[in-house]
Amino acid sequence: MFVWCLLSLLALLPVTTGINPGVEVKLTQKGLEYGRQMGIASIQKKLSSIKLPDISGTEHVDPIGKVQYSFTGMQIVNLGLPTSALGLVPGTGVSLSIDNAFINLHGNWRVKYLRIIKDSGSFDLAVSALTIRTTIAVMSDETGRPSVSMTSCTADVGSVKVKFHGGASWLYNLFSSYINKALGSALQKQICPLVAESIADVNPHLKTLNVEAKVDKYAEIEYSMVGSPVISNASIDIGLKGEFYNTGQHKEPPFSPAPFSLPSQNTNMLYFGVSAFTINSAGFVYHSAGALSLNITDDMIPSSSPIRLNTKTFGTFIPQIAKMYPGLMMKLLVKTVKQPIVTFQPNNVTVQTSGLVTAYAIQPNSTLSPLFDLNLDGSISARVYVTELKLAGYLTLNKIDMSLAKSYVGPFQVTSLENIFTMVLKVAVMPKVNACLKEGYPLPTIGKMHLVETQLQVLKDYLLVGTDVQFTE
C-alpha cells in the first residue's frame, strides 16, 4: 500500500459535473514523496521474488565448435533501487522512474563440448544500470471505488556481467557474451509484469474507501467527485461533493456550495478544505430528521442550582403559573424551527440558531399541560478540531434573544425569564450537543490511514486541515 493509496482520492466515484465541491483535497509533492518511499519498498519486495527459469542452449565457440550449456538454481542475493522519482504530469497522470538499479544473482553452470567433455561450477550474475519507467492510471471500478493500473512500462537492463567459478576459465570466457545476453533477456521479461502486480496489489486497499461514510443513525456523508482532478507540477487538486444526507434518503438542501480554492501550501502532505456548505448540509439533515430537539427535565439541572424546573420557581416570574398549577414539576421541549446556520470567518466560527421552547406542567397522571411557547434566537461560538480521522467541535453559548410566541396562562414579561433559560441552555442543552459533536464526522480516508501533525485553520467560508499521513499494515 503506497502512493496510490493517496492517489485514490482522485477517483472516488463516477464524476458528477456542474456543481461546486463541498470539500477540496490537495495532495502535495511532500505527499508524493512519502508515496514514492512506500512504493519503492513495495516494488523492491516484489522484484526480490524474481525466479529465473533454468536456461540451456547451444552456442558455436571457435575453435572448439558447439558448446552445450545450462544455468540452473538461480537466486537473487541482492537487489537495490537506489534512485527513483515519482512525478506529476500536468493534466495527464503520474509517472514513476527508477534508475541505477542493480540485481545480483547466484547460480550453477554446466557445459558439454566435443561431445564427451563436461565441466561445471557456479557463477555470479551482476545486473547494473537497470532503469524502469512506468505510468499509472487512476480510475473508478464497477462499484464506483477507485482502482489503479499500470498503463505503460519499460525496463532496460543496462549491463549484465557473469563471473564464473570453477571449471576451465578459458572455456566459459569464450562464450560469456552469449550468456550475458540470455540471462539479461530472461531477467528483463519479468520486471514489468512484477511492477504491474505491485501496483495492482493496492486495489484491495482502495476498496476500503469511505465514499459513503456513516455518521450516525440520522446521517451519512458522501465523498463523490464533482469534476476531473486538476494535476499541476506541484499538486493534485480534487473536488468532492462533501454533502450530508439523511440515512438512506438523498434529499438536496435548499442551498448550494459556493466556489472556493485552497491556498498554495506544501508544508504538509495533504490538505482538506471543508466548506461551510458541508457543515450547513449537516444542519439541514439533522433538522429535517427532527434530531435537533431535546426534552429537559429537572433531573438534568445540577442539584446545587437554586433554580428548579417546577411551577414554584417559574411562578416567581409568572405568578399565574403557580396559581393555576401549584406544586407541579415542569418539562421544557427545545427544538429548532429551521436549520442552524454556520459561518466561517478567519479564526472565527459562529452558529446562528432559531428555536422554539415549549414549557409544560407535568400533571400527577403524567399528562402535560402547555404553559407557553417562546421563540428563541441564539448566537453560539464554535471550536472545531480534528480527532483521529474525524472533524469534531465544541459549542459555547454567547447570548439568546427571546420573544413570546404563545401563552396559555396569560400575558407576562419574557425578559424576566432570560437568565433562567440562559442557565438551562448552558447546563442542560449545550452538554448534550457537545457530546454529539465530540463524536465527530469522518473525513475521506482509506484503510489504516493515520493523520500526523494535523493543523486546522479557520478561513473565510471554509476550514483548512493540513496534515501528514501514515499508512500501517
N, C-alpha and C positions, 0 to 999 in steps of 0.2 A: 504494500500500500504506500504510494508515494505521491509525486506531483499531481497525478491525475485525480487523486482524492480531492485536491484543492480545485483542480480544473473542472471537477464535476459540477461545480456551481454554474458552469456555462450552459448546462443543458438539463434543467430541472424538469421541464415538461414541454410538450409542443407549444411553440410560441403563440402568444395571444397579442395581436397587434392593435395599435390605435389607442392605447391608454398609457398614462404615465405610471411609473413604478411607485409603489409604496415603500419599498426597500431597495437600496442600491448597495452593490458589493464591489469592492475593488481588491484585486489580487495584485500585489506589487512585485517588483523584482526581488525583494527580500524573501517573499513567499515562494517565488520560483526557485530561488537558490536553495531554500530548505527542501523543496520538492526534488531538486536535482540530486542533492545528497542522498535522499531516501531512494530515489530512482536508480542511481548508480549502484547502491548497495544491493538492490533487488536484482539488477541486471548481472552484476558480478556473481551473485549467488547462482543465478540461472545458468550463466556461461560455465561456471565451475562444474556443471553437470554434464558437460560435453562428453560424449562417448564416441571415440573414433573406432569405426569397424576395422577389423583386420584387413590389411591391404596386401595384395600379391600381384605379381606380374612378371613380364619378361622384357629385358632390355638387351640391345646389342651393344656390347662393350668391346672396343678394339684393345688389344689384339686377340682377346680370347673368345670372342663370339657371344653367343646367347648366355645370359645370366638370369636365372630364375631367382626371384626374391620374395620375401614375405615379411610383413611387420605386424606383430601381434602384441596383445596385452598393453595397449597404450592407455596411460592415465595422466591426468593433469596433476602436476605437483606444485604449480604456482601460477597465479593469474592476477593481473593488475590492470586497473583502468585509471591511470594517474591524472589524466587531463580530460575534462568534459565540460560541456556548456549546454545550458537549456535556454533557448531564446524565443522571443515573440516575433512572429512575422506579421506586421501590421495588416489587419484586415483578412488574415488567412488562417493562422493557427499557431502551433508550437513545433519547434524544431529541437532535436537533441543530437549533439555531436560528441563523439568520443575519439580522442587522438592519443597516439603514443602508447596504445595498449600493448600488453605483452602476455604471452602464454608459454609456459614451459611444460613439456610432457616427457615421460619416460616410458620406454617400451623395449621389446625384444626384436631382434632381426635374425633372419636366416637366409642363406643363399646356396644355390647349386649351380655349378658350371662344369663345362667339359663332361657333362652327363654323370660324372661319378664323384666329383669333388664337392664336398659340402663344408659350409662354415657357418658359425653363428656367434651371437653375442648380444649386447644391449646397446641402446642408443638414447641420447637426449635430444629433444627437438625444441628449439628456441624460436618462437614467433615474436617479432618486434615490429614497431611502426604500424601496428594494426589500427585502422580507422573504421568507425561506424557512423553512418549518417542515417537518421530516421526522422520522419514526420508523423505527427499524432493528430488524429481527428477525434472530436468530441461530438456525440450525437445523442438522441433520445432512443431508448429501446421501445419494444412494443408495449411496455407498461407505463411509458412516459417518464421513466427514470433514465439517468444518464448512463452512457456506455462509452468506452474509449477503444480505439483500434489504431493499429499502425497502417498508414496509407502508403508509405514507401520506405525502403531500407536498402542501403548499400554497405557492404563490408569489403574492405581491401586489406589483404594480408600483405603488408609491405615487405617483410623479409622473413625467410624461413631458413634456418640453418640446422643441419643434423650433425651431431657428433657421435661417432660410433665407438664402442668399447669392445675389445676382444676381437679375435679373428685376424685375418690378413688385412691390415690397413691399406696396403697398396691397392687392394681389390675394390673395397667399397668407396674409396675416394674417387675411383674412376667413374662411378655412376651416382654419386651423391646428388648431382644436379637433378637427375630424374626423380630421385626420392623426394627431394625438396619440393618439387612441383606437385607430386602426387599427394603428399601429406598436406601441403598448403591448400590444395584444391578441396580435399576432403574436409578440412577444418573450416574453410570459408563457407561451405554449403550449409553448415549447421548454425552459424552465428545469427543470421537474420530471423530464422524461424524461432530461435530461443528468445530473441529480443521481443518478437511478436507475442510469444507466450507470456513473457514478463509483463507486458502491457495488458494483455487480456486477463491476467490474474487479478487486476484491480476491479474488474466488473462486479464480482460478488460483493465487494465492499460498497460499491456505488449504489447497490440495491437497498442499502440501509438509509438512503437519503430521506429526510422527513419532508417530502413535498407537500403533504397534508399533515400538519402536526397537531395532535390533540392537545388542548389546553386543559379542559375540564368537562363536566357533563353538559355545559352550556355552549362551549365554543371550540372551534378549531381554526388554525391559521393556514392559509395556502401560500406556498412559495413557488409559483409558476413564473416562467419568464414572460415578459411583456414585449420583448424585442430581441434582436440579434445582439450578441456580445460585441462590445467595441474593443478591439485589440489594437493597442498602440505600442510604441517602442518601450514604454515604461510600465504599462499595467494592462490588466484585463478588467473592463468595467461591464457589469451586467445589471439589468433592472429586473427586479422580482415583484410580483403582484403584492405580496405583503399585506394581505387583507384578511381580517377576521370574518368568520361566518358562524351562524348558528349551526350546531352539530347536525349534519345530515340535510341542511337546507341552505342553499347558496342564494341569499337574497341581497341584492346590492343596496348600499346605503344611499340616501338622497344627497350625496356629495361625492366629489371625485378628487383624486390626488392631484396636487399641484406639482409642476415640474421642479426638480432640484438636482444639483450635481455635487459630487464630493470634491473637496479641495485636493490639490496635487500634493499629497503627502506620501512618503515612503519609509517612515521610521519603523512602521510595523509591517508584518507580512500581509495582514488582511484588515480591511475596513468595512464596517457595516454602517450604512446611513438609514436610520429608521425615521420615517416622516411622521408628522402629526396626523396625517391621514390614517396610517396604520393604527395608531393608538385610538384615534376617534372612531375607527371602524369597530374597535373592541367595545367602546362605549355604546355604540349603536346596537351591537349584538346583545350585550347584557341587558340593556334597557328593553329591547324588543322581547327578550326571553322572560322579562319580569323578574330578573335576578337582582335588580337594584332596589330591593325593598327589605325592610327589617322590622320585626316586631320587638319593641323594647318594653321590658317589664322591670319591676322594682328590684328583682334579684340581680339585675345587670348593673345596678348603681352601687358604687362602693359603700360598704356598711358604715364607713366613717362620715359619709356625706349627710349633712342635716336636711338636705332636700330629698324627699321620697316621692315616688310615683303613687300618690294617693290623693283623694279628694280633699283631705285636710290641708296638705301643702298647697295644692292649686287653689283651694278655697281662700287662702290668704290673699291671692291676687285677683281671683274671680269669685266673690262671695256666693254667688248663686249656685256654683258647683257644690259647695259644702252644704247648702240648704237643700238642694234637690237630690243629692246622692251622698248623704253623710256616711262617713266611716268606710268607704269603699276603696279598694285598690284600683289603680289605673293601668292602662296599656296604651302605648303610642305605636302607630304604624307610620313608618317613614318610607317614602318611595319617591323615585324620580318621576317627573311628569314629562320630561324629554331627556334625550341623551346628554350626558356631560360633554363639555367642550374643552379639549386640552389645547393649550397654546405654548409653543416653544419660542422663546426669545433668548439671546445669548446669556448663558448662565442662569436661566430662569425658566421654570416650568410652572404654569398655573392651570387650575381646573375651575371652570365655572359650571355650577350645577344648579338646577331648579327642581325643587321637590315639593311634596305635599305631606304635611304631618296631620294625621287624624288622631285625636285623643278620645279614648273610651273609658267609661267607668265599668268595672267588672262586677256584675251582679252576683249575689250569693249562689245563684244557679249557673254561674259561668257565662251567662249571656252578656253581650256587650251593648252598652248604651252610649251612642255617639255624643260627644260634648262639643267639639269644634274642629274645624279644618283650618290649617294655616298654610299659606303659601310661603315657601322658603327658598331664598336665593343665597347660595354660599360661594365664597371665594376661598380657594384652597391652594396651598403651595405644595409642590411635589418634589421629592428627591428620587432620581432614577439611578439605578446601578445595575451592574452585571454580576450575577452569581452563577458560577459554573457555566452552563450553556444557555442561561436564561436571562431575560431582561426583567428586572423587578423594580418595585417602587415603594415609597413611603409618603403618606399624605399628612399634612398639618393644616388644621382649620384656621383660617385667618379671621374671617368675620361672616356673619349671617345677617340678612335683611328679611324681616317677616312682615306679612300682612294677613289680615283675616279674610279667609275665603268664605267660611260659613260658620255660623254659631247656632248651636241647638239649645243654648242656655241663656240667650240674650246678649246684648252688646257688652263689650269690655275693651280695655286698652291693651293692645297687643304688646306694646313696648315693655309692659310690666313683666312679660314672660321671657324677654330676651336673654337674661342671664341664666334662667333655668334651662332653656333649650340649648344655649351655648355649652353649658356644662354637660347636658345629656348627650349631645352630639360628640363631645370630646371624649367622654368616658365610656360610652356605650356603642356609638356608631363607628367612630374612627378606628378603634382597635379591631373591630370585625373586618372593616375594609382593608386595613393594613395587613391583617393576617392572610387575606386572599392575595393581596398584591405581593406579599413576600414569597408566595409560591412561584411567581413569575410566569412568563410565557416563553416558549422555546425559540431560539434563533435557528436559522438554517444550518444544519450540521450533518456530518456523515460519520457513521460508525463510532469508533473510540477516539473521537476528536476532543482535544482539550484546549482551552483558551489560556494563554500565558501572558502575564504583564499587560492585562487589559486596562485601557483607559477610556473614559467616557466624557465627551464634551456636549454641552447643550448649545446648539447654534440656532439661527433663525429658521424656524419651520421644521427642523429635524434634529435628531440625536446622532452624533458621530461616535461610533465604537471602534477604537483601534486596538488590535490585538495581535500577538504572535500565536502560533498554532503548533501543537504537537499531536502526533498520532501514536497510539500504543497498540501493540498486537492484541 
